[in-house]
Amino acid sequence: MQDIILFGMQGSGKGTQARILADKFGYKIFETGGQLRRLAAEDSELGREVKEITTAGKLVSNEIVMKIVENFLQNLTEGEQAIFDGIPRSESQRVSLEAEFAKVSRKPLAVYISLNREEALKRLLGRKTCSKCGKIFGTKDGSENLASCPACGGELKIRADDTQEAIETRLDVYDRETMPAIEKYREEGRLVEIEGTKGMESVNAEIVSKLEN
C-alpha cells in the first residue's frame, strides 16, 4: 500500500472509506479539521498559532495548512502510510501539497470516489447525524428512517446546513474548485477512479483491489 489522497464530493462516503482503510491497513488519517483541533490543544509554537486563529473565528490560511501538513508528515514513523482526506480542495492547494510531499520523498496515489450529482443530493438530504457520537446515517446504508443511534442511543438530527440550497452551493464549489485538482492527477496517471453509487462494502472492496494491483 502507499499514501493516498482521497477525493469525493459530499455524500460519496469518502470519510467512511478513510476510516475503514485506516482500520484495515493502519493508515494514519490527515483530515484538516481534526489536525487543527489536535494542534490547538498542544503547547507548541504551531499549536499556539493555530489556537489563536481558530479562537478568533478566522479562516486558516493555506500557508498555515501547509505548516500543519509538514508537521504531520514529519511525525510519520518509518513505514507508516497516510490518507489525506479533504485536501487538496483546489488546484493551487494541490501544488502546495505536492511541494510538501516532495520534501519527504512521498508521491501519493489519488483515489476518486465518483458520484453523480443526483445521487449526492439524495444522500445528503436523507442523512442524519448522531448528536452524541457523531456517526452519520442515511440512504446509502438504508438507515435514513432511524430515530436514534443504534451504537449509543443518541438522537439523530439533520444538520442545519443540509438544506437543498446549501448542498447545491457546496457541490458547485466542489465542481469549480476541486475537480481541476482531480483532473490534474488524472493527466499525471496518478488517479484511481471508484464508482461511488454502490454500497459501502462494494466501494471498499474496489478501492482495496485497485490499490493492491
N, C-alpha and C positions, 0 to 999 in steps of 0.2 A: 504494500500500500504506500501511497505518497500523500503529501499535503494536498488539500482540496479547497478550492474556492466554490462555495455552494450558492448557486443562483436560483431564484424562483420568485415569481410575483406573489403578493399576499394571497393566501388561500391554497398555495401549492403544497403545503406541508413541509416546507424546507426546514423549519426549526425542529420539527418532529424527526425528520430523517437525520439531521445532525446529531441529535441525542441518541438515536438508535445506533448509528455508526460509531459514536464515541463509546457506547456501552459494549458493542461487539468487538471493536478493534483497538480501544484505548486511545483514540484521538483526543487531543485537547481542543476545546472549542473556543475560538475567538469570536465573541459577539460584543459589538461596541458598547452597548448599554451596560452589559454585565461587567465588562472591563472598567468602565467609568465608575461604577458603584464600588467595585473592589478597590480601585486605586484611591478613591475619595476617602476610604476608611483607613488607608495606610498613612503612617507618619513618615513620608518620604517627600523629596522635593517635587517630584511629578505628582504625587498624591495630593499634596497641599495645593498645587496649581490647579488640578482638576476640581478639587473641592471648592476652591474659591470661585471658579467659573460656574459650576453647577449650582452652588448655593445662591449665586446671584441671578440664577434663572437664564443665563446666557447660553447661546449655542456654542458648542465646542468646535473650534476651527479645525480645518483639515491638518494644519501643522501639528496641533495637539494630538489629533487622532493618530497621526503617523508616529509621534513620540510614544504613544501607547502601544502601537503595533511593534515598534522597535523594542520596547521593554518586554513585551510578550515573547517575541522571537528569541531574545537574549536569555530568557528564563526557561526555554525548552531544553530538556536534557537530551543527551546524545541518543539518537534513535527514535525520539519522540516525534510523532507526526501531528499535524494540526488541521482543523477545519475552520475556514473563515466564513462565517455566516452573516450575511447582510452587508458585506463590504467586499469590493468597492461598489458605491452607489452611482458612480458616474465614470465617464472615460477619463476625466482629469484625475480623479481619485485613483483609478486603476494605474495610471502612470506613476503616481506617488507610491502606491503599494508595491508595484513591481521593483521600484528602486530600493525599497526596504528588503524585499526578498533577495535581490542581487547582493546586498551587503553580507548576507549569511549563506549565500550559495544555495538558495532554495528556489524551485520553479514549480509551483503547484499546478495541478490539473483543475480546470474549471468544469464543474458539473452543473448543468442547467436543467432544472425540472420544469418542463414546458407545460403550460396550461392555457386553454383559450379563455377569453375574457368572460364569456357567458358562464362557464363553469366556476371561474373565480368569484364572480358576483353571487352566484347561487350559494357557494360555500361560505362566503363572508357574511352574507345576510342571514344565514342559518346558524352561525356559530355562537356558542355561549362560553363564558369563561368562569371557572370556579372562583368564588370570592375569597376562598381560604387558601387553596394550594396553587391556584393559577392555571390548572390544567384546562385545555381547550377541548370542547366537544362540538360536534356539528354534523353536517350532511355527509362529509367524506367517510365517516365511520358509522353512519346511521344512528347517532346518539343525539340528534337535534331536539328530540322530544323529552329528554330527561329534565327533571326539575331540580335534582340535587346531584352532587358529585358522588359516584359510587366508590371513590377512593377514600374521601374524607368526610363526606356528608355535607360539604359546604354548598351554599346557594349558588346556582348557575345564573349568570347575568349576561345580558347583551351589552357589549361595550358601547359607551356613549358616542364614540366616533365611527360606529359601524352603521351609519345611515347610507343609503344608496348614493347620495350626492358626495359624501366624504370618501366613500370607497372608489367611486368613479374618478375622483380627483387624484387619489393615491395611485390608481392604475395608470392614469395619464402620465403622472410623474415618472413612474417606472418605465413606461414605453419611451418617454422622451429622454430620460437621463441614464437609465441603467442598461437598456438594450444595446446602445452603442458599445459599451464595455464588453458585453456578451459577444457581440459580433466581432470585436477585435480578437477575442480568444478563438473564435471560430476560424478567422482568417489565419491565425498562427498555428492552427492544427492542435490546439490545446483544449478543445471543448468536447465534452461528452454530453449528449442530449438524452434526457429521460422523459418518457411520456407520463405526465403527471395526472392524467384523468383516471388512472387505475387506482386500485385500493392501496393502502399504506404498505402492506406486506409485499405486494407485487412491485411497487415502486422501489422498495428497498432491495428486493432480490435483483432487479435490473441494474441498480446502482452497483451493487457488490459484484455482479457478474462482469460488468463493463470495466470496473476498476481492476479486477483480477486479470482481465485479458489485456 
